[in-house]
Amino acid sequence: MHGEKRLMRKTRVAVLGLSVLAISFGLYLRASKPPQTVLAAAPLLAQAARQSAVSPQRKLIDTYCVECHNQDDRVANLFLDEMDPANVKENPNSGRRLSASCAPA
């Protein structure tokens, strides 16, 4: 009888010790990697940062031109939704078209 109680006590202590160890290890793993919500929010934060730093030229183009001149509608084969107004020299055809075109009022 005495041996059985001792064995039960050792078993309980061992189970309790392993449980504490498993919980501690789980907490360590959880703390060592960023939560998925932070990872999922990263692209949204980057987009918000880009939008807050929008140039006046980009705002003008987005307001008056992109509705027709985009990848979906392809009016005049001019895609202003992807053009960087600060660097028109990258695509000289867009600059020439912009200066020579007469968009509807």
C-alpha positions as a Markdown table, in Angstrom:
| # | Residue | x | y | z |
|---|---|---|---|---|
| 1 | Met | 0.0 | 0.0 | 0.0 |
| 2 | His | 2.7 | 2.4 | 1.0 |
| 3 | Gly | 4.5 | 1.7 | -2.3 |
| 4 | Glu | 1.4 | 2.3 | -4.3 |
| 5 | Lys | 0.9 | 5.8 | -2.7 |
| 6 | Arg | 4.5 | 6.7 | -3.3 |
| 7 | Leu | 4.2 | 5.6 | -7.0 |
| 8 | Met | 1.0 | 7.6 | -7.4 |
| 9 | Arg | 2.6 | 10.7 | -5.8 |
| 10 | Lys | 5.7 | 10.4 | -8.1 |
| 11 | Thr | 3.4 | 9.9 | -11.1 |
| 12 | Arg | 1.4 | 13.0 | -10.2 |
| 13 | Val | 4.6 | 15.0 | -9.7 |
| 14 | Ala | 5.9 | 13.8 | -13.1 |
| 15 | Val | 2.7 | 14.6 | -14.9 |
| 16 | Leu | 2.5 | 18.1 | -13.3 |
| 17 | Gly | 6.2 | 18.7 | -14.2 |
| 18 | Leu | 5.7 | 17.7 | -17.8 |
| 19 | Ser | 2.5 | 19.8 | -18.0 |
| 20 | Val | 4.4 | 22.9 | -16.7 |
| 21 | Leu | 7.2 | 22.2 | -19.2 |
| 22 | Ala | 4.8 | 21.8 | -22.1 |
| 23 | Ile | 3.0 | 25.0 | -21.3 |
| 24 | Ser | 6.2 | 26.9 | -20.8 |
| 25 | Phe | 7.5 | 25.6 | -24.2 |
| 26 | Gly | 4.2 | 26.6 | -25.9 |
| 27 | Leu | 4.4 | 30.1 | -24.5 |
| 28 | Tyr | 8.0 | 30.4 | -25.6 |
| 29 | Leu | 7.1 | 29.4 | -29.2 |
| 30 | Arg | 4.2 | 31.8 | -29.2 |
| 31 | Ala | 6.3 | 34.7 | -28.0 |
| 32 | Ser | 9.1 | 33.9 | -30.5 |
| 33 | Lys | 7.1 | 34.4 | -33.7 |
| 34 | Pro | 4.9 | 37.4 | -34.6 |
| 35 | Pro | 1.1 | 36.8 | -34.4 |
| 36 | Gln | -0.6 | 36.1 | -37.8 |
| 37 | Thr | -2.7 | 39.2 | -37.5 |
| 38 | Val | 0.4 | 41.3 | -37.5 |
| 39 | Leu | 1.8 | 39.5 | -40.6 |
| 40 | Ala | -1.6 | 39.9 | -42.3 |
| 41 | Ala | -1.8 | 43.6 | -41.5 |
| 42 | Ala | 1.7 | 44.4 | -42.9 |
| 43 | Pro | 0.5 | 44.9 | -46.6 |
| 44 | Leu | -2.3 | 47.1 | -45.4 |
| 45 | Leu | 0.0 | 49.2 | -43.4 |
| 46 | Ala | 2.4 | 49.6 | -46.3 |
| 47 | Gln | -0.5 | 50.6 | -48.6 |
| 48 | Ala | -1.7 | 53.2 | -46.0 |
| 49 | Ala | 1.8 | 54.6 | -45.8 |
| 50 | Arg | 2.0 | 54.9 | -49.6 |
| 51 | Gln | -1.5 | 56.6 | -49.8 |
| 52 | Ser | -0.5 | 59.1 | -47.1 |
| 53 | Ala | 2.5 | 60.2 | -49.2 |
| 54 | Val | 0.6 | 60.6 | -52.4 |
| 55 | Ser | 1.8 | 63.5 | -54.6 |
| 56 | Pro | -0.6 | 66.2 | -55.9 |
| 57 | Gln | 0.1 | 64.9 | -59.5 |
| 58 | Arg | -0.9 | 61.4 | -58.5 |
| 59 | Lys | -4.1 | 62.7 | -56.8 |
| 60 | Leu | -5.0 | 64.7 | -60.0 |
| 61 | Ile | -4.4 | 61.7 | -62.2 |
| 62 | Asp | -6.4 | 59.4 | -59.9 |
| 63 | Thr | -9.3 | 61.9 | -59.8 |
| 64 | Tyr | -9.6 | 62.7 | -63.4 |
| 65 | Cys | -7.8 | 60.1 | -65.6 |
| 66 | Val | -7.6 | 56.6 | -64.0 |
| 67 | Glu | -11.3 | 56.0 | -64.3 |
| 68 | Cys | -10.8 | 55.4 | -68.0 |
| 69 | His | -7.0 | 54.9 | -68.4 |
| 70 | Asn | -6.4 | 51.8 | -66.4 |
| 71 | Gln | -5.5 | 48.1 | -66.9 |
| 72 | Asp | -9.1 | 47.0 | -67.0 |
| 73 | Asp | -10.6 | 49.6 | -69.4 |
| 74 | Arg | -7.5 | 50.1 | -71.6 |
| 75 | Val | -8.7 | 53.4 | -73.1 |
| 76 | Ala | -6.1 | 54.5 | -75.7 |
| 77 | Asn | -3.9 | 51.8 | -74.4 |
| 78 | Leu | -2.7 | 54.2 | -71.7 |
| 79 | Phe | -2.4 | 52.8 | -68.2 |
| 80 | Leu | -2.2 | 55.7 | -65.8 |
| 81 | Asp | -3.1 | 53.6 | -62.8 |
| 82 | Glu | 0.4 | 52.1 | -62.9 |
| 83 | Met | 2.4 | 55.2 | -64.0 |
| 84 | Asp | 4.5 | 57.0 | -61.5 |
| 85 | Pro | 4.0 | 60.8 | -62.3 |
| 86 | Ala | 7.3 | 61.6 | -60.6 |
| 87 | Asn | 9.2 | 59.4 | -63.1 |
| 88 | Val | 7.5 | 59.8 | -66.5 |
| 89 | Lys | 10.9 | 59.3 | -68.2 |
| 90 | Glu | 10.6 | 55.5 | -67.5 |
| 91 | Asn | 7.8 | 55.4 | -70.1 |
| 92 | Pro | 8.3 | 58.2 | -72.6 |
| 93 | Asn | 5.2 | 57.2 | -74.6 |
| 94 | Ser | 3.0 | 58.0 | -71.7 |
| 95 | Gly | 4.5 | 61.4 | -71.3 |
| 96 | Arg | 4.1 | 62.2 | -75.0 |
| 97 | Arg | 0.5 | 60.9 | -74.9 |
| 98 | Leu | -0.3 | 62.9 | -71.8 |
| 99 | Ser | 1.0 | 66.2 | -73.3 |
| 100 | Ala | -0.6 | 65.7 | -76.7 |
| 101 | Ser | -4.0 | 64.2 | -75.7 |
| 102 | Cys | -7.3 | 65.9 | -75.3 |
| 103 | Ala | -9.3 | 64.1 | -72.7 |
| 104 | Pro | -13.1 | 64.7 | -72.7 |
| 105 | Ala | -14.1 | 67.4 | -70.2 |
